[in-house]
């Protein structure tokens, strides 16, 4: 089960999001990961950091997350962890998955070339994305950010989410 959502009003928040992300204090020495990763900027390794961009981002995604609750017959969702990543020329993020959550999510803040969208090891999950798109997929799926061969920056906000408190209506209770 995979979801893709496009946000028509995204552009009015784009610069505010980027300003908040670009103002995040990042020590590039803290950027870890596998030896195959090259990520220019991320706050992933700063778990307790205040993330001012989250308030802006939440305004964008809240209606879609509520709609996903309905589709998944859930009463609410939780964002378990949230971070941004920026990829400049020659940057990449190797194959990985996300443990400890039901879904992984990638929101494309800056994406001038759709070939830089998230790739899945099982190519049947690959989908064309653009700026302002959010993809949500099972967290166990192996995926990566391909090598950025362009001279433009790619910025994403990623987060892990889970949906809980399964809603059962009375007719289902009586089965």
Buried (B, 14 or more C-beta within 10 A) or exposed (E): EEBEBEBEEBEEBBEBBBEBBEEBEBEEEEBEBEEEBBBBBBBBBBEEEEBBBBEBBEEBBEEBBEEBBEEBEBEEBEBBEBBBBBBBEEBBBEEBEBEEBBBBBBBBBBBEEEEBBBBBEEEEBEBEBEBBBBBBBBBEBBBBBBBBEBEEBBBBBBBBBBBEEEEEEEEEEEE
